[in-house]
Amino acid sequence: MKTIQDYLNSGAVDIAPLLSLVLKKSNVELITHGDYCLTPTEKQTLSEFIQQRTDGVPFSYISGTKGFYHLDFKVTADTLIPRPETELLIDISLDLFPKDVSCQLLDLGTGSGIIAITLADKKPHWQVMATDYSHAALEVAKSNATTNIEFAQGSWFEAVNSQCFDLIISNPPYIEENDSYLEDLTFEPISALTAGQDGLDEIRIIIDNAPNHLNKNGYLLLEHGYDQQLRIIKLLTKNFTNIQTFQDYNIKDRAILAQIKNA
Ligand SMILES: C[S@@+](CC[C@H](N)C(=O)[O-])C[C@H]1O[C@@H](n2cnc3c(N)ncnc32)[C@H](O)[C@@H]1O
């Protein structure tokens, strides 16, 4: 017979959230019901989860969900696990247009759909399109959608034909392909993470092609690696103006907003 308290004392990785997941109890309930004995089925499920977590499977792939901004998103092994840093892109976007002004928004490389879906939920009058190269990721994004969003599959702008937008956002793959940080990310899809030797292969494609898909005065907003800011500004200067840079909650350079130069 093993109680909640016995498990909490075990020191297993993420034991409290795993217990919450299996028993559908809040943290407070775990403490106030510490003497509850788990049923054989609960014990079996919990020990499988503990093993997965010990093997390094991220908690979000075990629970199948991750909170982002004000919503919960389904995530699978086909999608990147949403990162809190990416909430910065939402804050920047929400501040960009006056309250009731409409916006045609494109989220390139939507993954689980967090950027497109969060903004569509916050701004129901915006027209939102989201794309990804991965069919499987797009299926997850579609299942997460709370409002009407147009989804399209294809590599970057190939998915949108000749359409133009007021705001193009992307959190593209931007990790250098030999970065040792990747050793900690073996459970997430590599195609969502790496972008060539300098990590900028995909950002270059997006910056080069965005001018063909932006309306007059339109914006491009990109998430990027902490050490890529200056190189991205250089890539932007030919076709963009009003370049603004942003740091994340860890005071790391993380996002760039730029406005198209009008002809
Ligand atoms: C860093 S993840 C970001 C996912 C999601 N937007 C987020 O912020 O959590 C990059 C996404 O870009 C997609 N991707 C990679 N290469 C692509 C390409 N050539 N065209 C479109 N999407 C691509 C990946 O499938 C992945 O979903």
The ligand as an SDF file (V2000), in Angstrom:
LIG
                    3D

 27 29  0  0  0  0  0  0  0  0999 V2000
   10.5340   26.4320  -33.3080 C   0  0  0  0  0  0  0  0  0  0  0  0
    9.1210   25.5760  -33.9240 S   0  0  0  0  0  0  0  0  0  0  0  0
    7.8620   26.7430  -33.4660 C   0  0  0  0  0  0  0  0  0  0  0  0
    6.5160   26.1560  -33.3460 C   0  0  0  0  0  0  0  0  0  0  0  0
    5.4730   27.1310  -32.7590 C   0  0  0  0  0  0  0  0  0  0  0  0
    5.2830   28.2690  -33.6210 N   0  0  0  0  0  0  0  0  0  0  0  0
    5.9020   27.5840  -31.3760 C   0  0  0  0  0  0  0  0  0  0  0  0
    6.2760   28.7640  -31.2370 O   0  0  0  0  0  0  0  0  0  0  0  0
    5.8890   26.7530  -30.4470 O   0  0  0  0  0  0  0  0  0  0  0  0
    9.2990   25.8050  -35.6670 C   0  0  0  0  0  0  0  0  0  0  0  0
    8.1560   25.2760  -36.5150 C   0  0  0  0  0  0  0  0  0  0  0  0
    8.4940   25.5280  -37.8870 O   0  0  0  0  0  0  0  0  0  0  0  0
    8.1250   24.4140  -38.6540 C   0  0  0  0  0  0  0  0  0  0  0  0
    8.9630   24.4010  -39.8680 N   0  0  0  0  0  0  0  0  0  0  0  0
   10.2360   23.9640  -40.0090 C   0  0  0  0  0  0  0  0  0  0  0  0
   10.6530   24.1230  -41.2850 N   0  0  0  0  0  0  0  0  0  0  0  0
    9.6100   24.6810  -41.9540 C   0  0  0  0  0  0  0  0  0  0  0  0
    9.4170   25.0990  -43.2820 C   0  0  0  0  0  0  0  0  0  0  0  0
   10.3820   24.9550  -44.2040 N   0  0  0  0  0  0  0  0  0  0  0  0
    8.2300   25.6380  -43.6320 N   0  0  0  0  0  0  0  0  0  0  0  0
    7.2360   25.7860  -42.6990 C   0  0  0  0  0  0  0  0  0  0  0  0
    7.3580   25.4150  -41.4190 N   0  0  0  0  0  0  0  0  0  0  0  0
    8.5280   24.8780  -41.0420 C   0  0  0  0  0  0  0  0  0  0  0  0
    8.3370   23.2150  -37.7590 C   0  0  0  0  0  0  0  0  0  0  0  0
    7.5660   22.1100  -38.1920 O   0  0  0  0  0  0  0  0  0  0  0  0
    7.9100   23.7840  -36.4160 C   0  0  0  0  0  0  0  0  0  0  0  0
    6.5380   23.5520  -36.1890 O   0  0  0  0  0  0  0  0  0  0  0  0
  1  2  1  0
  2  3  1  0
  2 10  1  0
  3  4  1  0
  4  5  1  0
  5  6  1  0
  5  7  1  0
  7  8  2  0
  7  9  1  0
 10 11  1  0
 11 12  1  0
 11 26  1  0
 12 13  1  0
 13 14  1  0
 13 24  1  0
 14 15  1  0
 14 23  1  0
 15 16  2  0
 16 17  1  0
 17 18  1  0
 17 23  2  0
 18 19  1  0
 18 20  2  0
 20 21  1  0
 21 22  2  0
 22 23  1  0
 24 25  1  0
 24 26  1  0
 26 27  1  0
M  CHG  2   2   1   9  -1
M  END
$$$$
